[in-house]
Amino acid sequence: MKKINLKPIDLPLTGDLSVPGDKSISHRAIIFGSLAQGKTKITRFLNGEDCLMTIKAFQAMGVKIDQQDDQVLVESEGIAGLKEPLEPIYFGNSGTTARLMLGVLAGLPFHTTIYGDLSLTKRPMDRVRDPLREMGAKIDGRDDGNLLPIAVRGQSLSGITFKPPMKSAQVKSGVLLAGLLADGETTVIETTKTRDHTENLLSAFGGSINVDGNTITLKGKQSLTGTEIEVPGDISSAAFFIVGALLVRGSHITIKNVGLNPTRTGLLDVLNQMGANLVIKETKRVGKEAIGDITVKYAELNAVEVDGDVIPRMIDEFPILALLATQVSGKTIIRDAEELKHKETDRITAVVDILNTLGAKVEGTDDGMIIEGKTPLIGGEVSSDGDHRLGMMIAIASLICQEKVTLVDPDVINISYPTFFDDLNMLQAK
């Protein structure tokens, strides 16, 4: 397996940067563009491996999709124009594609088989399977349809009222997408609000959806119309450079055109509590999505406790927050984050193992971790474990290690940030 050696940084991170388009929005823009009638133009699309899986899935069902880097044109006849794929559809490493597409495929009038790579094959689908079966879906596969490969015999569905037992936007979105194709009304009632890009994009494509606090309701059998979507920069990708600037003395960077959706800005709130030097400026709104610039300077930070409703607002940022916590004053405690166990890896176990290998003092718990601050990081050989966010965390950690870090399987970073190392080198060069 490929390895690269990463050396500690000699100079601060400085300059302006634009990160790739938001992964969650890019997935959903392709899905709604393919379900809508007419043309959809998507700009600043994330040209990463995960999002390409969603494009290929709809191409396999007859949708015309032309992609040139971060520009995508979708031409679709709508839901009625989708065709049964000729062969099983491969989803690679993309859990978002798998869980959202299960909701779509369950309501289409044909049979589909889906499969993924080794990592995706281990990720649980019962969290989506169960409410879809309640709607009338026929889903089968390994472990009674909990694990890929999975076969879906699409058919007529009926709307339900569903209370997700976990805080997951993927689960919510899978049920809402099925509800869009179902008879009657579908309602999802969340205990804590999760990222709401599905709701926002449905409205952008002309759909009708009612959001009342944590209760989301939509009527089935709606027709959508193609539109133009501008994807903001992914705040989950920006997070790595934000933390990098906070870790490396003298750093001062600005990240341009980042999505500032309040269901995604939990990390910024936590960093402010820690004493970070952040300036956040909203510059525009595209539909219901706020976009702006984030300026960050190096600062000495203090530990905090992270739990409760902020967790789903920063679920993808915990690996990089854990790294930061090793360098702040005091003990950082993370709770209520059991969902981390169901990502590309068990991110609680993996983050603990990686940081401890580098020299940190981190203890895993059932739903989070306890991190001792102001711990020198030495270096060593660590693996991304097939998880793009772990790979980027390791790369940022190498900036402050005393010795070189050998990163095993760096190419997994291409899943969400193909130009990550180019951008990191650019900020170092300036």
MOWOLIN-V590959 format. One record per helix or strand of 3 or more residues. SS is the DSSP state (A for helix, B for strand). FROM is the first residue (numbers start at 1). TO is the last residue. Records with the same first field share a line. If there is no record, write none. Layout:
SS = FROM-TO  FROM-TO
This chain:
B = 3-6  14-18  37-43  64-68  71-77  111-115  138-141  147-153  185-189  209-212  215-219  228-230  252-259  277-286  289-297  331-334  362-365  368-372  380-383  405-408
A = 23-35  49-60  79-81  95-106  118-121  126-134  142-145  169-181  197-204  235-247  266-274  308-313  315-325  338-342  347-358  388-398  410-415  420-429
